[in-house]
């Protein structure tokens, strides 16, 4: 299970040879960018976001979003928190939630 989570985390946090999701002229490169810019998205864009996440390599996340598009922001944040510890981008050193 941990190996699969690591593979998915790498695909979403450090996508190789994948095009960014362009939203309002801003290129979103990975799951972190998407999470950081999530406030700007509307529910109508949930299916586009799901397709991009599937393109990056997370079919499970895309399926969840398509099943419950009205909850897509919470689903993305939950997946971000779930995968972040498995990403080499952070090396396991950055806390999941930053303290103020």
N, C-alpha and C positions, 0 to 999 in steps of 0.2 A: 504493500500500500504506500509506504513512504517513497519508494522509487517512482511509482506512478505520480504521486503528488509532486515530486521534484521535477519530473518531466513536464508536467502541466505548468508548474510555476515558471520553469525556464522559457516555455513557449509564450507565456503571457507577460512576464516581466522583462524578458530579453529576447524578443522575437528576431529571428535571423531571416533575412531575405523576404520580409513581409512589408507590405505597404501600410503606412499609417492610416488611421481613420481621420479624415479631414472634417472638422466640425466648426462652422462659423469662421473658416479660414485658418483655424489652428490645427496643426497636425498632432494627433494623439498617437504616440508611439507604442504604448504598452498599457497594461492594466493600471499602473500607478497614475499615469497621465489621465486615463479615463476617470479613475476615482477622484482625482484632484479637480477635475472639470465637470463632475457629475451634476452639480447644481444647475448648470446651464441647459441640461437636457429635459425634454418633455416626454411624457408617456408615449406619444405617437412615434418617437424615435427608438423605442425599445427593440423593435424587430430589426432595425438597421444595426443597432449595437450588438444584438445577439448574433447576427450574421458575421460581423467583424470578429467577435470573440471566437466564433466557430472557425473562421478562417485562420485565426492565430493558433488554434489547436485545442480549444476547450468546448467539446460538444455537450458535455454535461451542463455547463453554465449556460450555454445557448438554449438548451432544452428547458431549463428552469425559467429563463426569462420569457421564452415563447409561451410557456404554460401560464405564467403569471406576470404579464407585461406591466400591470399597474404597480407591482412591487419590484420592478427591475433595479431601482437604485439600491434598495436594501439588499437585494440578492447579490449585486456586484460588490457592495461593501463587505458582505459576509464572505464572499469568495476571496476577496483581497486579503482579509484577515486570516482566512484558512490557509492560503497559499504562501503568504509572505514568509513564514518561517522556513519554507522549503527552497526559497530562491537564493541562488548564489549571489545575486545582485546585492543582497544585504549581508551576506556572509553570517547570518544569524546574530549579528551584533547590534543591529538597530532594533529598539523596542517596538513591539507591535503597535502600541499607542504611545505617542509622545506625551510626556507630562508638561503642563504649562509652565 
